[in-house]
Amino acid sequence: MESSLYAQQEDFLQKNSIHRYLSNLSTSLLAGGAIYSMTSGNQAAEAWIFRDDIGAPHGIKGYEEQVNSVGMHHGHSHWPSEITWNTYNSATLRRGFKVFQRSCQGCHGAMHQKYDLLIDKGFKQRELMSKMVFAPRIHPAHQKYKGDYFQEWDYRQRVIHDRMWAPYFTVHQAKNANNGVWPPELSKANSHQPGLINYSYNLLTGYHYNPPFGLDVPEGRYYNPYFDHMIIAMPPQLHDGMIEYEDGTPASAPQMAHDVSEYLAYIARSKVPDQKVVIGMIGCIVLTFYPISYFFTKYHYVNTYSHRFEVYAVKSGKGYKKFREKMFKTHKIPGNWLGAYS
């Protein structure tokens, strides 16, 4: 009995991402850090589970704690991509991709990026290929302009090297299907909107307010203080428990909004971590070679910049009188006309 309890406790500690991180850190500090990091660095990242009814410090707040005042930031400011040097949590991206597929891609697209952006970051290649069955089917008209396309195929299942097309061929078709409103393109939604990654999170969790007195919400529209003009055509998309996460994370509405916001931020800024690595490498090279270059250059020019120009003239040589007059001021200095020497 005691051994089984101990085993359960050990299992719980191993599943706890904070405990595992601290264990890895202490082990790498105490014994052979480089080898241990290389051998244990391929573990999948765990999700942090947040309780909605309590609200988590440094995490997703429950509905009762989300808003400081209407129109302001919800209070979730500890995004994984903002506290880890703009790198992204793989478990969060997997969950965000699921929310994007099941909830967003019925109307929206992110056509400036492809699905295979997630390979080796959120999914293995075969794993991602198997998830394409959940995406809306694709048509040649997605990849050409208007209705002018060559009929290469009819509707087909998406593949991972497709762009994340919206289900509609044209803006007009999208408007006809959504009460005259075009569902916007989400490739840059979390990098070009005010609030950045908070934009989509606040928008998706901001439907539970009553409109203020004097603001009439038309039929088929909804009040959301985080949207421009506060009237939005998109109905609430996220509801507690609407999907089931493979990693066991409770699929509350704030949790799903958090995950899909991280996913959209990754779509918009997926190159940023790599760019930071390159910039860091360039910085190391500059800091290494600039001092070396400086000292080599100084070693050379010290012989050319600090010199005394000496002229050796023979007394009987040509031009010696002029040389003495110029060098030793043997002649009379002219008057100080017009203050030339003052």
WOVENMO-V680696 format. One record per pair of residues at least 24 apart in sequence whose ideal C-beta (glycine too) atoms are under 10 Angstrom apart, sorted by the first residue. I is the first residue (numbers start at 1). J is the second residue. Records with the same first field share a line. If there is no record, write none. Layout:
BEGIN
I: J, J
END
This chain:
BEGIN
14: 43, 46
15: 46, 248
16: 46, 48
17: 43, 45, 46, 47, 48, 49, 89, 91
18: 46, 48
20: 45, 46
21: 45, 46
44: 90, 91, 94, 247
45: 80, 88, 89, 90, 91, 92, 93, 94, 122, 247
46: 89, 90, 91, 247, 249
47: 89, 90, 91, 92, 94, 95, 245, 246, 247, 248, 249, 250, 255, 259
48: 80, 89, 91, 92, 249, 255
49: 245, 247, 248, 249, 250, 255
50: 76, 249, 250, 252, 254, 255, 258
51: 250, 252
52: 240, 250, 252, 253, 254, 255
53: 252
55: 254
56: 254
58: 83
59: 254, 255, 258
60: 201, 205, 252, 253, 254, 255, 256, 257, 258, 259
61: 205, 254
62: 252, 254
63: 205, 208, 252, 253, 254
65: 254
66: 201, 202, 205, 206, 208, 254
67: 202, 205, 206, 208, 209, 225, 226
69: 225
70: 206, 209, 212, 225, 226, 230
71: 202, 206, 225, 226, 230
72: 202, 225, 226
73: 195, 198, 201, 202, 226
74: 195, 198, 201, 202, 205, 206, 226, 254, 257
75: 198, 202
76: 197, 198, 201, 202, 205, 254, 257, 258, 261
77: 197, 198
79: 196, 197, 198, 201, 258, 261, 262, 265
80: 258, 262, 265
81: 190, 197, 261, 262, 265, 266, 269, 272, 273
82: 196, 197, 262, 265
84: 273
85: 272, 273, 276, 277, 280
86: 265, 266, 269, 272, 273, 275, 276
87: 121, 266, 272, 273, 274, 276, 277
88: 118, 121, 122, 262, 263, 265, 266, 269, 270, 272, 273
89: 121, 122, 259, 262, 266
90: 118, 120, 121, 122, 123
91: 122, 245, 246, 247, 249, 259
92: 122, 249, 255, 258, 259, 260, 261, 262, 263, 265, 266
93: 117, 118, 121, 122, 123, 259, 262, 263, 265, 266, 267, 270
94: 118, 121, 122, 123, 127, 128, 131, 245, 246, 247, 259, 263
95: 122, 243, 245, 246, 247, 249, 251, 255, 256, 258, 259, 260, 262, 263
96: 122, 256, 257, 258, 259, 260, 261, 262, 263, 264, 265, 266, 267
97: 122, 123, 128, 131, 134, 259, 260, 262, 263, 266, 267
98: 122, 131, 134, 243, 244, 245, 246, 251, 256, 259, 260, 263
99: 204, 237, 238, 242, 243, 245, 251, 255, 256, 257, 258, 259, 260, 261, 262, 263, 264
100: 135, 164, 186, 259, 260, 263, 264, 267
101: 131, 132, 133, 134, 135, 136, 164, 243, 260, 263
102: 134, 135, 237, 242, 243, 256, 260
103: 204, 237, 238, 239, 242, 243, 256, 257, 260
104: 164, 166, 183, 186, 200, 204, 234, 237, 238, 260, 263, 264
105: 134, 135, 136, 158, 164, 165, 166, 167, 186
106: 135, 136, 166, 167, 183, 237
107: 136, 166, 167, 168, 174, 177, 178, 181, 182, 183, 184, 234, 237
108: 164, 166, 167, 168, 174, 182, 183, 184, 185, 186, 187, 189, 234, 264
109: 136, 142, 163, 164, 165, 166, 167, 168, 174, 183, 184, 185, 186, 187
110: 163, 164, 165, 166, 185, 186, 187, 188, 189, 263, 264, 267, 268
111: 142, 143, 162, 163, 164, 165, 166, 185, 186, 187
112: 163, 164, 185, 186, 187, 188, 267, 268
113: 163, 164, 186, 187, 188, 266, 267, 268, 270
114: 159, 160, 161, 162, 163, 164, 267
115: 158, 159, 160, 161, 162, 163, 164
116: 159, 160, 161, 162
117: 160, 164, 266, 267, 270, 271
118: 160, 263, 266, 267, 270
119: 160
121: 266, 270, 273
122: 263, 266
123: 160
125: 160
126: 160
128: 159, 160
129: 158, 159, 160
130: 160
131: 158, 160
132: 157, 158, 159, 160, 162
133: 157, 158
134: 158
135: 159, 162, 164, 165, 167
136: 165, 166, 167, 168
137: 167
138: 162, 163, 165, 167
139: 165, 167, 168, 169
140: 169
141: 165, 168, 169, 170, 173
142: 166, 167, 168, 169, 170
143: 169
144: 169
145: 169, 170
146: 170, 171, 172
147: 173
163: 187
164: 267
178: 220, 233, 234
179: 219, 220, 221, 233
180: 220, 233
181: 220, 221, 232, 233, 234
182: 233
183: 233, 234
184: 234
186: 260, 263, 264, 267, 268
187: 264, 267, 268
188: 264, 267, 268, 269
189: 261, 264, 265, 267, 268
190: 260, 261, 262, 263, 264, 265, 266, 267, 268, 269
191: 264, 265, 267, 268, 269, 272
192: 268
193: 228, 264, 268
194: 226, 228
195: 226
196: 261, 265, 268, 269
197: 258, 261, 262, 264, 265, 266, 268, 269
198: 226, 261, 265
199: 226, 227, 261, 264, 265
200: 226, 257, 258, 260, 261, 262, 263, 264, 265
201: 226, 254, 257, 258, 259, 260, 261, 262, 264, 265
202: 226, 227, 257, 261
203: 227, 232, 234, 237, 257, 261
204: 234, 236, 237, 238, 253, 254, 256, 257, 258, 260, 261
205: 236, 238, 252, 253, 254, 256, 257, 258, 261
206: 230, 232, 236, 257
207: 232, 234, 235, 236, 237, 238, 253
208: 236, 253
END
